[in-house]
Amino acid sequence: MSIPNTDSYLHLVSIHTMMIVNHTVWSILKSDVELCFAYMKLLC
C-alpha cells in the first residue's frame, strides 16, 4: 500500500467529519421524535 497523498487524506477526513456530524444530528432528531411520540401518547 502506498502512502495516501494529501488530497485523498483530506477527502477521507472530510467524509469522516460529515459522518460524525450526520450521526450527531440524527441522534438529536431521533430523541426529539421520540419525545414527540411520548408526548402524543400522553395526550391521547
Secondary structure, 3 states (H helix, E strand, C coil): CCCCCHHHHHHHHHHHHHHHHHHHHHHHHHHHHHHHHHHHHHHC
